[in-house]
Amino acid sequence: MDNQVKMKQPPALYMLALTASWERFSYYGMRAFLILYMVSGTTSRLGGMGWDDSKAGIIYGIFTGLCYLFPLLGGWLADRYLGERRSILIGAILIMLGHFTCAIDDNIIPFVAGLTLLIFGNGFFKPTVVTMVGDLYQQGDKRRDSAFTIYYMLFNAGVFLAPILCGYFSSSYGYRYGFITAGTGMAIGILAYVLTAPKYLGETGKIPKHQQNKSVQKENTPLTKEERDRISVIVVLLFIVTFFWAGYEQAGSSINLYTERYINRVVAGWTIPAEWFQSVNPLFVVLLSPLFSWLWMALSRKGKNPSTPVKMGIGMLFLGGGFLFMLAAVAQRGGDTADTTVKAGLIWLIATYLFHTVGELCLSPIGLSMVTKLAPLKLASLFMGVWFCSNFLANVISGFLVGYVQRLGAGTIFGAIAVFMVVLAVFVFFISRWLLVRMHGRD
């Protein structure tokens, strides 16, 4: 009976997942139509910026990339001055204001101002909410990987609904209503957080990590060799997973544009909005996460749970495999023809998202869990921000790839990504034992 109690997750996990789900609702709801908004003509009834694919892709990549770079600053401020609880609230408010600012007008000034607020908001919100999930568990707690998978599943419920609702309003009434819907979602999240945090979190996250740690060691105490080794593992895997995310983030850019133009989206005489397909991945996350959560716990009980690097390598294999289905879609159309009347079957797109989701579940929640295990306590939120730097670089790369898809053809780019990910996975398997040694038992 005691063992069953120990395997239960704390209620605070579900409260933090609910908060994150509203933030992810606002972000992914906006991301579902962002590049479509930028390439939409200024005379369109829906509004838009009227940019070409290359320019829109670069702006998209820089924006989404900076959303993952600024957590480095936000994490440092949270660790040193603000505390995680206050940082989450500041970030959520900035995110809400960012969406509403973008909705003001189809003009570059409110658009850039809104994106800037979103970037800063993500910087405060993103690293701290994840770090607080890690704070719920002691080092060595076998529930940790399972907990992050559950957290990942629950906040993806918000991600699933976001493209459907925001996509509906943006495609039916205009893109500004998509931004308004995203901002409203964040407003609901703020209200839920303010009402539930005192009950479920208690004192957790109120005092900055830096101040908590002063009672244990002085600020200038140097890192131990074990801590430096663990940091080196974070850095190595950060570099490697950057390429995973560069491929994965094609979902919101080049794959999104490909879906809009070249995938047959007609079902029973009705054309499914392209934005809605951004919900396929989070739907698979919600459906498959319980399976993965159970799998990691079951393997752990048997002493056969794969190490973090091995799980990540498996994820890369699945991402590469997913792009093979996009190659099949290109082949069905007879190659990279620009004729938008020649469409590929919907099944190839769905299969791509399925494989990418399996890869994501093997890598993303496991990576978040790993950082909370390996980062020094006094630098916990900072290193969560460092970890998100991989997404920063990946999104910038992803944005630039949109222009190359336009110039070289989707088949060339999708094929290159597939081959590269398989090679990278083999490399990760090769160095996994070396990485495991440098973790010093924290896996």
Protein Blocks (a to p, Z undefined) as FASTA:
>chain_A
ZZmmmmpccfklmmmmmmmmmmmmmmmmmmmmmmmmmmpcfkbmnbpjhiafklmmmmmm
mmmmmmmmmmmmmmmmmmmmnommlmmmmmmmmmmmmmmmmmmpccfklmmmmmmmmmmm
mmmmmmmmmmmmmmmpcehiaklmmmmmmmmmmmmmmmmmmmmmmmmmmmmnojklmmmm
mmmmmmmmmmmmmmmmmmmnomnokagfklmmmmmpcfklccdfklmmmmmmmmmmmmmm
mmmmmmmmmmmmmmmmmmmmmpcfbgghiacdfklmmmmmmmmmmmmmmmmmmmmmmmmm
nopaccfklmmmmmmmmmmmmmmmmmmmmmmnopacfbfkbccdfklmmmmmmmmmmmmm
mmmmmmmmmmmmmpcfklmmmmmmmmmmmmmmmmmmmmmmmmmmmmnopklmmmmmmmmm
mmmmmmmmmmmmmmmmmnnopZZ
